[in-house]
Every structure is written in C-alpha cells, then in structure tokens.
Amino acid sequence: MSDEKLKQVFVDEKYGTYQRNIDAMIEHSYYHLGQIVLIKKIINEHN
C-alpha cells in the first residue's frame, strides 16, 4: 500500500486513516496473544 493510501481516511473520517486501523489491528492481535499466553500459563500451573 502506498504512503498516500495509508494517510487516506478509512471508510469514514471518524475511523481515522488506513495506517491507524492497520496499527490498531496489530495491537489488538498482540493483546489477544497475551491473553492466550496467560491462559496457557494458568492451565499449565494446574496440571
């Protein structure tokens, strides 16, 4: 994706730019990865 496209509004102005949404998806994925790691740790502690 070009730099120009990354700076464009994503769907509606209230959602920010394409770059902001891509960054948010990455951060959200890391958040869930952290949850999975914590759940796995808890499960392993009880076995």
mmCIF file of the N, C-alpha and C atoms, coordinates in Angstrom:
data_MODEL
# 
_entry.id   MODEL 
# 
loop_
_atom_site.group_PDB 
_atom_site.id 
_atom_site.type_symbol 
_atom_site.label_atom_id 
_atom_site.label_alt_id 
_atom_site.label_comp_id 
_atom_site.label_asym_id 
_atom_site.label_entity_id 
_atom_site.label_seq_id 
_atom_site.pdbx_PDB_ins_code 
_atom_site.Cartn_x 
_atom_site.Cartn_y 
_atom_site.Cartn_z 
_atom_site.occupancy 
_atom_site.B_iso_or_equiv 
_atom_site.pdbx_formal_charge 
_atom_site.auth_seq_id 
_atom_site.auth_comp_id 
_atom_site.auth_asym_id 
_atom_site.auth_atom_id 
_atom_site.pdbx_PDB_model_num 
ATOM 1   N N  . MET A 1 1  ? 0.857   -1.172  0.000  1.00 0.00 ? 1  MET A N  1 
ATOM 2   C CA . MET A 1 1  ? 0.000   0.000   0.000  1.00 0.00 ? 1  MET A CA 1 
ATOM 3   C C  . MET A 1 1  ? 0.901   1.232   0.000  1.00 0.00 ? 1  MET A C  1 
ATOM 4   N N  . SER A 1 2  ? 0.567   2.177   -0.805 1.00 0.00 ? 2  SER A N  1 
ATOM 5   C CA . SER A 1 2  ? 1.398   3.382   -0.910 1.00 0.00 ? 2  SER A CA 1 
ATOM 6   C C  . SER A 1 2  ? 1.262   4.255   0.334  1.00 0.00 ? 2  SER A C  1 
ATOM 7   N N  . ASP A 1 3  ? 2.252   5.104   0.553  1.00 0.00 ? 3  ASP A N  1 
ATOM 8   C CA . ASP A 1 3  ? 2.204   6.040   1.680  1.00 0.00 ? 3  ASP A CA 1 
ATOM 9   C C  . ASP A 1 3  ? 0.982   6.944   1.579  1.00 0.00 ? 3  ASP A C  1 
ATOM 10  N N  . GLU A 1 4  ? 0.637   7.346   0.352  1.00 0.00 ? 4  GLU A N  1 
ATOM 11  C CA . GLU A 1 4  ? -0.530  8.205   0.157  1.00 0.00 ? 4  GLU A CA 1 
ATOM 12  C C  . GLU A 1 4  ? -1.810  7.497   0.604  1.00 0.00 ? 4  GLU A C  1 
ATOM 13  N N  . LYS A 1 5  ? -1.938  6.231   0.249  1.00 0.00 ? 5  LYS A N  1 
ATOM 14  C CA . LYS A 1 5  ? -3.126  5.460   0.627  1.00 0.00 ? 5  LYS A CA 1 
ATOM 15  C C  . LYS A 1 5  ? -3.193  5.290   2.148  1.00 0.00 ? 5  LYS A C  1 
ATOM 16  N N  . LEU A 1 6  ? -2.060  5.031   2.783  1.00 0.00 ? 6  LEU A N  1 
ATOM 17  C CA . LEU A 1 6  ? -2.023  4.852   4.235  1.00 0.00 ? 6  LEU A CA 1 
ATOM 18  C C  . LEU A 1 6  ? -2.518  6.093   4.974  1.00 0.00 ? 6  LEU A C  1 
ATOM 19  N N  . LYS A 1 7  ? -2.321  7.256   4.387  1.00 0.00 ? 7  LYS A N  1 
ATOM 20  C CA . LYS A 1 7  ? -2.727  8.518   5.015  1.00 0.00 ? 7  LYS A CA 1 
ATOM 21  C C  . LYS A 1 7  ? -4.179  8.882   4.735  1.00 0.00 ? 7  LYS A C  1 
ATOM 22  N N  . GLN A 1 8  ? -4.839  8.133   3.851  1.00 0.00 ? 8  GLN A N  1 
ATOM 23  C CA . GLN A 1 8  ? -6.229  8.435   3.497  1.00 0.00 ? 8  GLN A CA 1 
ATOM 24  C C  . GLN A 1 8  ? -7.191  7.982   4.595  1.00 0.00 ? 8  GLN A C  1 
ATOM 25  N N  . VAL A 1 9  ? -8.355  8.602   4.603  1.00 0.00 ? 9  VAL A N  1 
ATOM 26  C CA . VAL A 1 9  ? -9.411  8.267   5.562  1.00 0.00 ? 9  VAL A CA 1 
ATOM 27  C C  . VAL A 1 9  ? -9.902  6.847   5.278  1.00 0.00 ? 9  VAL A C  1 
ATOM 28  N N  . PHE A 1 10 ? -10.087 6.083   6.337  1.00 0.00 ? 10 PHE A N  1 
ATOM 29  C CA . PHE A 1 10 ? -10.568 4.706   6.241  1.00 0.00 ? 10 PHE A CA 1 
ATOM 30  C C  . PHE A 1 10 ? -12.077 4.693   6.408  1.00 0.00 ? 10 PHE A C  1 
ATOM 31  N N  . VAL A 1 11 ? -12.805 4.378   5.368  1.00 0.00 ? 11 VAL A N  1 
ATOM 32  C CA . VAL A 1 11 ? -14.267 4.270   5.327  1.00 0.00 ? 11 VAL A CA 1 
ATOM 33  C C  . VAL A 1 11 ? -14.965 5.586   5.706  1.00 0.00 ? 11 VAL A C  1 
ATOM 34  N N  . ASP A 1 12 ? -14.757 6.053   6.929  1.00 0.00 ? 12 ASP A N  1 
ATOM 35  C CA . ASP A 1 12 ? -15.375 7.281   7.418  1.00 0.00 ? 12 ASP A CA 1 
ATOM 36  C C  . ASP A 1 12 ? -14.338 8.000   8.267  1.00 0.00 ? 12 ASP A C  1 
ATOM 37  N N  . GLU A 1 13 ? -14.374 9.313   8.260  1.00 0.00 ? 13 GLU A N  1 
ATOM 38  C CA . GLU A 1 13 ? -13.369 10.101  8.975  1.00 0.00 ? 13 GLU A CA 1 
ATOM 39  C C  . GLU A 1 13 ? -13.266 9.738   10.446 1.00 0.00 ? 13 GLU A C  1 
ATOM 40  N N  . LYS A 1 14 ? -14.385 9.345   11.056 1.00 0.00 ? 14 LYS A N  1 
ATOM 41  C CA . LYS A 1 14 ? -14.371 9.005   12.484 1.00 0.00 ? 14 LYS A CA 1 
ATOM 42  C C  . LYS A 1 14 ? -13.495 7.789   12.779 1.00 0.00 ? 14 LYS A C  1 
ATOM 43  N N  . TYR A 1 15 ? -13.170 6.985   11.749 1.00 0.00 ? 15 TYR A N  1 
ATOM 44  C CA . TYR A 1 15 ? -12.330 5.800   11.940 1.00 0.00 ? 15 TYR A CA 1 
ATOM 45  C C  . TYR A 1 15 ? -10.850 6.069   11.705 1.00 0.00 ? 15 TYR A C  1 
ATOM 46  N N  . GLY A 1 16 ? -10.501 7.293   11.372 1.00 0.00 ? 16 GLY A N  1 
ATOM 47  C CA . GLY A 1 16 ? -9.103  7.632   11.161 1.00 0.00 ? 16 GLY A CA 1 
ATOM 48  C C  . GLY A 1 16 ? -8.594  7.173   9.803  1.00 0.00 ? 16 GLY A C  1 
ATOM 49  N N  . THR A 1 17 ? -7.290  6.964   9.723  1.00 0.00 ? 17 THR A N  1 
ATOM 50  C CA . THR A 1 17 ? -6.647  6.607   8.464  1.00 0.00 ? 17 THR A CA 1 
ATOM 51  C C  . THR A 1 17 ? -6.457  5.102   8.332  1.00 0.00 ? 17 THR A C  1 
ATOM 52  N N  . TYR A 1 18 ? -6.074  4.692   7.149  1.00 0.00 ? 18 TYR A N  1 
ATOM 53  C CA . TYR A 1 18 ? -5.739  3.284   6.944  1.00 0.00 ? 18 TYR A CA 1 
ATOM 54  C C  . TYR A 1 18 ? -4.603  2.880   7.887  1.00 0.00 ? 18 TYR A C  1 
ATOM 55  N N  . GLN A 1 19 ? -3.590  3.761   8.025  1.00 0.00 ? 19 GLN A N  1 
ATOM 56  C CA . GLN A 1 19 ? -2.444  3.458   8.895  1.00 0.00 ? 19 GLN A CA 1 
ATOM 57  C C  . GLN A 1 19 ? -2.896  3.230   10.329 1.00 0.00 ? 19 GLN A C  1 
ATOM 58  N N  . ARG A 1 20 ? -3.778  4.084   10.835 1.00 0.00 ? 20 ARG A N  1 
ATOM 59  C CA . ARG A 1 20 ? -4.272  3.947   12.203 1.00 0.00 ? 20 ARG A CA 1 
ATOM 60  C C  . ARG A 1 20 ? -4.985  2.614   12.384 1.00 0.00 ? 20 ARG A C  1 
ATOM 61  N N  . ASN A 1 21 ? -5.781  2.228   11.417 1.00 0.00 ? 21 ASN A N  1 
ATOM 62  C CA . ASN A 1 21 ? -6.527  0.976   11.512 1.00 0.00 ? 21 ASN A CA 1 
ATOM 63  C C  . ASN A 1 21 ? -5.615  -0.243  11.418 1.00 0.00 ? 21 ASN A C  1 
ATOM 64  N N  . ILE A 1 22 ? -4.613  -0.183  10.581 1.00 0.00 ? 22 ILE A N  1 
ATOM 65  C CA . ILE A 1 22 ? -3.641  -1.286  10.500 1.00 0.00 ? 22 ILE A CA 1 
ATOM 66  C C  . ILE A 1 22 ? -2.899  -1.418  11.820 1.00 0.00 ? 22 ILE A C  1 
ATOM 67  N N  . ASP A 1 23 ? -2.445  -0.290  12.367 1.00 0.00 ? 23 ASP A N  1 
ATOM 68  C CA . ASP A 1 23 ? -1.754  -0.312  13.660 1.00 0.00 ? 23 ASP A CA 1 
ATOM 69  C C  . ASP A 1 23 ? -2.659  -0.879  14.753 1.00 0.00 ? 23 ASP A C  1 
ATOM 70  N N  . ALA A 1 24 ? -3.936  -0.485  14.745 1.00 0.00 ? 24 ALA A N  1 
ATOM 71  C CA . ALA A 1 24 ? -4.877  -0.962  15.759 1.00 0.00 ? 24 ALA A CA 1 
ATOM 72  C C  . ALA A 1 24 ? -5.098  -2.470  15.642 1.00 0.00 ? 24 ALA A C  1 
ATOM 73  N N  . MET A 1 25 ? -5.165  -2.987  14.418 1.00 0.00 ? 25 MET A N  1 
ATOM 74  C CA . MET A 1 25 ? -5.340  -4.437  14.235 1.00 0.00 ? 25 MET A CA 1 
ATOM 75  C C  . MET A 1 25 ? -4.129  -5.199  14.769 1.00 0.00 ? 25 MET A C  1 
ATOM 76  N N  . ILE A 1 26 ? -2.945  -4.667  14.527 1.00 0.00 ? 26 ILE A N  1 
ATOM 77  C CA . ILE A 1 26 ? -1.722  -5.312  15.031 1.00 0.00 ? 26 ILE A CA 1 
ATOM 78  C C  . ILE A 1 26 ? -1.714  -5.304  16.556 1.00 0.00 ? 26 ILE A C  1 
ATOM 79  N N  . GLU A 1 27 ? -1.999  -4.151  17.157 1.00 0.00 ? 27 GLU A N  1 
ATOM 80  C CA . GLU A 1 27 ? -2.034  -4.048  18.620 1.00 0.00 ? 27 GLU A CA 1 
ATOM 81  C C  . GLU A 1 27 ? -3.085  -4.985  19.210 1.00 0.00 ? 27 GLU A C  1 
ATOM 82  N N  . HIS A 1 28 ? -4.226  -5.067  18.574 1.00 0.00 ? 28 HIS A N  1 
ATOM 83  C CA . HIS A 1 28 ? -5.307  -5.926  19.063 1.00 0.00 ? 28 HIS A CA 1 
ATOM 84  C C  . HIS A 1 28 ? -4.889  -7.393  19.006 1.00 0.00 ? 28 HIS A C  1 
ATOM 85  N N  . SER A 1 29 ? -4.178  -7.771  17.960 1.00 0.00 ? 29 SER A N  1 
ATOM 86  C CA . SER A 1 29 ? -3.684  -9.151  17.842 1.00 0.00 ? 29 SER A CA 1 
ATOM 87  C C  . SER A 1 29 ? -2.698  -9.466  18.965 1.00 0.00 ? 29 SER A C  1 
ATOM 88  N N  . TYR A 1 30 ? -1.813  -8.517  19.272 1.00 0.00 ? 30 TYR A N  1 
ATOM 89  C CA . TYR A 1 30 ? -0.861  -8.726  20.374 1.00 0.00 ? 30 TYR A CA 1 
ATOM 90  C C  . TYR A 1 30 ? -1.584  -8.832  21.711 1.00 0.00 ? 30 TYR A C  1 
ATOM 91  N N  . TYR A 1 31 ? -2.642  -8.060  21.886 1.00 0.00 ? 31 TYR A N  1 
ATOM 92  C CA . TYR A 1 31 ? -3.444  -8.126  23.108 1.00 0.00 ? 31 TYR A CA 1 
ATOM 93  C C  . TYR A 1 31 ? -3.989  -9.543  23.291 1.00 0.00 ? 31 TYR A C  1 
ATOM 94  N N  . HIS A 1 32 ? -4.577  -10.086 22.237 1.00 0.00 ? 32 HIS A N  1 
ATOM 95  C CA . HIS A 1 32 ? -5.138  -11.434 22.340 1.00 0.00 ? 32 HIS A CA 1 
ATOM 96  C C  . HIS A 1 32 ? -4.050  -12.485 22.489 1.00 0.00 ? 32 HIS A C  1 
ATOM 97  N N  . LEU A 1 33 ? -2.919  -12.293 21.862 1.00 0.00 ? 33 LEU A N  1 
ATOM 98  C CA . LEU A 1 33 ? -1.803  -13.215 22.048 1.00 0.00 ? 33 LEU A CA 1 
ATOM 99  C C  . LEU A 1 33 ? -1.399  -13.241 23.518 1.00 0.00 ? 33 LEU A C  1 
ATOM 100 N N  . GLY A 1 34 ? -1.353  -12.086 24.150 1.00 0.00 ? 34 GLY A N  1 
ATOM 101 C CA . GLY A 1 34 ? -1.036  -12.022 25.580 1.00 0.00 ? 34 GLY A CA 1 
ATOM 102 C C  . GLY A 1 34 ? -2.060  -12.760 26.413 1.00 0.00 ? 34 GLY A C  1 
ATOM 103 N N  . GLN A 1 35 ? -3.332  -12.635 26.068 1.00 0.00 ? 35 GLN A N  1 
ATOM 104 C CA . GLN A 1 35 ? -4.377  -13.365 26.792 1.00 0.00 ? 35 GLN A CA 1 
ATOM 105 C C  . GLN A 1 35 ? -4.181  -14.873 26.654 1.00 0.00 ? 35 GLN A C  1 
ATOM 106 N N  . ILE A 1 36 ? -3.863  -15.319 25.454 1.00 0.00 ? 36 ILE A N  1 
ATOM 107 C CA . ILE A 1 36 ? -3.648  -16.748 25.204 1.00 0.00 ? 36 ILE A CA 1 
ATOM 108 C C  . ILE A 1 36 ? -2.471  -17.259 26.023 1.00 0.00 ? 36 ILE A C  1 
ATOM 109 N N  . VAL A 1 37 ? -1.393  -16.492 26.065 1.00 0.00 ? 37 VAL A N  1 
ATOM 110 C CA . VAL A 1 37 ? -0.213  -16.884 26.835 1.00 0.00 ? 37 VAL A CA 1 
ATOM 111 C C  . VAL A 1 37 ? -0.562  -17.011 28.318 1.00 0.00 ? 37 VAL A C  1 
ATOM 112 N N  . LEU A 1 38 ? -1.319  -16.039 28.853 1.00 0.00 ? 38 LEU A N  1 
ATOM 113 C CA . LEU A 1 38 ? -1.701  -16.095 30.263 1.00 0.00 ? 38 LEU A CA 1 
ATOM 114 C C  . LEU A 1 38 ? -2.599  -17.295 30.555 1.00 0.00 ? 38 LEU A C  1 
ATOM 115 N N  . ILE A 1 39 ? -3.554  -17.568 29.691 1.00 0.00 ? 39 ILE A N  1 
ATOM 116 C CA . ILE A 1 39 ? -4.433  -18.719 29.881 1.00 0.00 ? 39 ILE A CA 1 
ATOM 117 C C  . ILE A 1 39 ? -3.624  -20.016 29.842 1.00 0.00 ? 39 ILE A C  1 
ATOM 118 N N  . LYS A 1 40 ? -2.718  -20.098 28.890 1.00 0.00 ? 40 LYS A N  1 
ATOM 119 C CA . LYS A 1 40 ? -1.872  -21.308 28.783 1.00 0.00 ? 40 LYS A CA 1 
ATOM 120 C C  . LYS A 1 40 ? -1.037  -21.481 30.047 1.00 0.00 ? 40 LYS A C  1 
ATOM 121 N N  . LYS A 1 41 ? -0.512  -20.389 30.574 1.00 0.00 ? 41 LYS A N  1 
ATOM 122 C CA . LYS A 1 41 ? 0.295   -20.455 31.802 1.00 0.00 ? 41 LYS A CA 1 
ATOM 123 C C  . LYS A 1 41 ? -0.547  -20.949 32.981 1.00 0.00 ? 41 LYS A C  1 
ATOM 124 N N  . ILE A 1 42 ? -1.758  -20.421 33.114 1.00 0.00 ? 42 ILE A N  1 
ATOM 125 C CA . ILE A 1 42 ? -2.658  -20.850 34.192 1.00 0.00 ? 42 ILE A CA 1 
ATOM 126 C C  . ILE A 1 42 ? -3.005  -22.317 34.065 1.00 0.00 ? 42 ILE A C  1 
ATOM 127 N N  . ILE A 1 43 ? -3.304  -22.764 32.876 1.00 0.00 ? 43 ILE A N  1 
ATOM 128 C CA . ILE A 1 43 ? -3.642  -24.172 32.642 1.00 0.00 ? 43 ILE A CA 1 
ATOM 129 C C  . ILE A 1 43 ? -2.465  -25.057 33.002 1.00 0.00 ? 43 ILE A C  1 
ATOM 130 N N  . ASN A 1 44 ? -1.272  -24.674 32.572 1.00 0.00 ? 44 ASN A N  1 
ATOM 131 C CA . ASN A 1 44 ? -0.082  -25.485 32.848 1.00 0.00 ? 44 ASN A CA 1 
ATOM 132 C C  . ASN A 1 44 ? 0.260   -25.527 34.336 1.00 0.00 ? 44 ASN A C  1 
ATOM 133 N N  . GLU A 1 45 ? -0.049  -24.476 35.084 1.00 0.00 ? 45 GLU A N  1 
ATOM 134 C CA . GLU A 1 45 ? 0.217   -24.443 36.523 1.00 0.00 ? 45 GLU A CA 1 
ATOM 135 C C  . GLU A 1 45 ? -0.708  -25.410 37.288 1.00 0.00 ? 45 GLU A C  1 
ATOM 136 N N  . HIS A 1 46 ? -1.858  -25.687 36.727 1.00 0.00 ? 46 HIS A N  1 
ATOM 137 C CA . HIS A 1 46 ? -2.845  -26.542 37.406 1.00 0.00 ? 46 HIS A CA 1 
ATOM 138 C C  . HIS A 1 46 ? -2.782  -27.988 36.938 1.00 0.00 ? 46 HIS A C  1 
ATOM 139 N N  . ASN A 1 47 ? -1.821  -28.332 36.119 1.00 0.00 ? 47 ASN A N  1 
ATOM 140 C CA . ASN A 1 47 ? -1.684  -29.724 35.656 1.00 0.00 ? 47 ASN A CA 1 
ATOM 141 C C  . ASN A 1 47 ? -0.477  -30.377 36.272 1.00 0.00 ? 47 ASN A C  1 
# 
